[in-house]
Amino acid sequence: MSKKKKEKDLEKKEQQEKDLEDIENLLDGIVNGEKSEESLEEFISGLNKQIKKKNNNNSIAYIFGLLVHKNIFIHFLITLVLNYALMFSLQGFFKLIDYDKFYIFVLAILLFTIVECIIKFLFIRFFLKIVLSTFGLFFLILQILYFELLYYFLPGFGFENQINLVVFVFLFALCRYVITRVAHRYIATLKKEWEQWN
């Protein structure tokens, strides 16, 4: 690789890191109440420029907790493991899902994760501004729809009533969001400590 190309790649990487740091700082200011609601509108409209940059949608979605990793394949694998762990735990505690056989429950989680990841990537790629404007609540409604559709595609899987469905999806989404945000904070702290040592 030529020296010019290396320098250009380095400059590009530094610019991306600076842009992401600016976004994180602005987001922290909005969350902490240091910025007004008008700043939030300016922030969302200002993302248009960032969204147009190649492969930057994943980085923005990662900052907002919509993705657990910027790489879509790693995101899928982590999400699959997390979904299995959370859904097994929630089912163990609350018994909200009805299923005939254990393998049907396992298959339902796999199908849910595949469909959710595909739809999420499409929305992040093409409609990120809409997703950010709704603060990701749009995905909560879609999750209810995914589980409703599983009832029709997987015989022997379902919920006793719609209340159980909504409660399960709400608990699942809340737990997963909290775990994701805590993991992001922890990883960011480790990254800063690592950079200080090097």
N, C-alpha and C positions, 0 to 999 in steps of 0.2 A: 504494500500500500504506500502510495506516495506521501511525502511530507505535507503537501498542500491539502490532500484529501483528509489526512488525519487532523490537521488544524481546522478544516471546515467542519468535520464531524464533531470535534471538540467544542467549537463555537456554537454549533446547533444544539448540542446537548446542554451546554451552559445556559443558552437562551430558554430552552424548554424548562429547565430547572428553575430559572428565575421567574418565568411566567407562572409555573405551578406554585411557587412560593408566594407570589403576589395574590393569587387566587386564595390560597390557604389563609393568608393574613387578613384578607377582606372578609372571608367567610367567618373566621374567628371573631372579627370585629362585629359582624352582624349578630352572631350567636351570643356574644357577651353584652350586647346592647349598646356598644360604643358607636354603632352606625345606625342611621335612621332607615325607615321603610323605603324611602326614596333611593337610598344607597343600594338596597336589595334589588329594586327595579333596574337601576343603572348596572348593577353587577350582572343580572341575568341577561340584559340586552348586550352588555359588553362581552358576554361569552360567545356571541356570534363569531367574532373574530377568531377566538380560540378554537371554536368548533370546526371552523373551516380548515384548520391546520391538520395535516395528515396524521392519523393515529392519535390525535390528542383527545378525542371523545372518551376513550378508555381511561385516560389519566384523570379527566374531569369527573367521570363517573366513579372512579376509585376514591377520589377526594370526598365525594358526597356519600360514600358508603354504598353505592349501587352495585359496585363490583368488589369482590374480595381480593382480586389480583388484576393487574393491568393486562396480563396475557390471558386471552379468552379460554385457552385449553386448561391452564392451571386454575383459572377461576371455576371452570366446570368441575374439575376433580375435587377442589376444596369444597365447593357448594354441595356436591353429591355426598361427600363424607359428613358435612355439617347437617345436611337435610336428614340423612339417616339417623345421626345421633340425636338431633332435636325431635324428630317425629317419633322415634322409638321412646324417648324420654317422656314426651307429652302424652303419648298413648298409654304408657305405663302409669302415669300419675292420674290422668283424667278419664281414660277409656271413652273418648268421644267418637272414635271411628269404629264402624262395624265392618268386619271382613270375615269371610268363610274360612280361608286358609292363610297360613303365615306367608307363603310365597306370593299371594295376591297383594298383601300389604307391602312387601319388598318391591314387587314389580310396580305398584302404584307410585312409590317414592321415586323410583328410577324414571318412570314416564313423566311424572310431575317435574322433576329436575331438568330433563331434556327439553320439554316444551317451554318451561319457564326461561331457561338459558337462551334458547333460540329467539323467543319473543323479546326478551330483555336486550339482547345484542342488536336486534333489528331496531328497536326503539332508541337505544343509545346511539346507534350509527346514524339514524335518519331523523329522529324526533327528540333529541336530547333536551332542547329548549322547553318542550311541552312537559317532559318528565320533571325537569328542574322547577318549572313553574308550579307544579302540583306537589312539590316536595317528595316525590316518589310514592305518594298515596295511590297513584294510578295503578302501580304494581300490586297493591293490596287488593284492589277490586279484581284485577286479573287473576290473582291467586285463588280467590273464591270461585271464579269462573273455571279455572283449571280443575279444581277438585269436583266441581259440579259435573264437568265433562267426563272425569274419570268414572263417575257413577254409571255413565252410559257405555263407556268403552271397556270397563272391567266388571264383569258380572261377579257379584259377591263382595264388592267394595262400595262403601257409601257411609252416610251419616243418618242417624235416627231421625233427625229433623234439621231444619235450616239454622236453628239457633246453635246447635252443636257445630255445624260447619263454620259459621261466622266466628264463634268463640275459638275454635281450633286454629283457624287461619290467623286471627288477631294475635293469639298467644305465640304461635309459630313465628309470625313476622316480627313481633316485638322482641322475642328472645334472640332471633337471628340478627336483628339490627343491633341490639346491645352487644352481642358477642363480636360482631364485625367491627363496630366502632372502638371497642376496648382493644381488640387485636390491632387495629390501625394505629391507635395511640401508642400501644406498646412497641410496635415495629418502628414507628417514627422515632420514639425515644432511643431505641437500640441503634437506629441508623445514625442519629446525631452523636451518640456516644462513640460509635465506631469511627465516624468522621473526625471527631476530636482527637482520637488516639492516633490517627494516620495523617 
